[in-house]
Amino acid sequence: MLVYIHIPYCDSKCHYCSFNTYVDKFDTRQDYMKALHKQLSFELERFSAKENSIETLFIGGGTPSTVAPELYAPIFAFLKPYLQEEAEITTEANPNSATKEWLSGMRDLGVNRVSFGVQSFNADKLKALNRAHDPQQAKDAILYAKSLGFTHLSLDLIYNYQGDTKTLLLNDIVQAFALPIDHISAYELTIEAGTKFSDTPEVRQENEDLAFFVSDEIEKRGFKAYEISNFGTYQSKHNKGYWEIKNYIGAGAGAVGFLKDTRFYPQTAHRKLY
């Protein structure tokens, strides 16, 4: 069984983001984490969870690094009996908020994998995407995480934004591989309704050659593709679990769960898939 926890807070709203996220509700964090605890209790009962039954725990967002480790602590203490001894425990993080103190606190709670939302090492592209960090912050955060002893480190890259060239994207890939990572998620920019970019859909390039270029350049450096957008010498057990149709608990404002043949959506009735 897998568990996904959704953290909806963000420092800024990326222009491509269509997720359930908020930049103006930070005063609700403590209450939100308490509500997460209650929901997890309910979901564990619904899923008939037993000790050592959780294979992976993934904290996504939003931006999990906008919530202090001490607010996660009660949830980790609650889930501990259910986690397998070698459970993969991942948190997403943004470089600007993944301070050494935050990373250290999450490491102490048991997190063993961090996925950094880097997107690019080009400063102009980061600004155009409305990312809250700069290239140096991304490098520093990943090096901090390595120095603290995290077992697995990943970063995200986005391609086919307007102006992307093979030269720019190759620079992103080269800089990524200069860092102590064992996984990359490479996503093609998509334009979703309701996002800032939906007003200017021309910012997405239609360039299939760049998609093949990115994949080839990542793979030739030893990171093999194991599903659509993910490459690595390490394959995320959580990512693979979705493709293997494993049951997963979804807790939080934008999370979805799945049990046997039924998907569970936030604040809605469950829906049978077949």
DAMO-V544099 format. One line per field, one symbol per residue. phi: phi as a letter, one per 30 degrees, with the letter a starting at -180 (. if undefined). A space follows every 50 residues. Layout:
phi: ???
This chain:
phi: .cbccccddbdacddcdcddbbcbbddceddddddeeddddddddddhdc eiccdbbbcbahbeddcdedddeddddddeddddecddbcbdacedcddd dddddddddkdbbbccddiaccdddedddidcbceddddddddeedddjd dbbbbcbcbidejdbddddddeddddddcdcbabcccdebcceidedddb dddcdcbdddddddddddddcjcddbaeccbldccdddededddhddbdc bkdccbcbbicbcccdhbddbdca
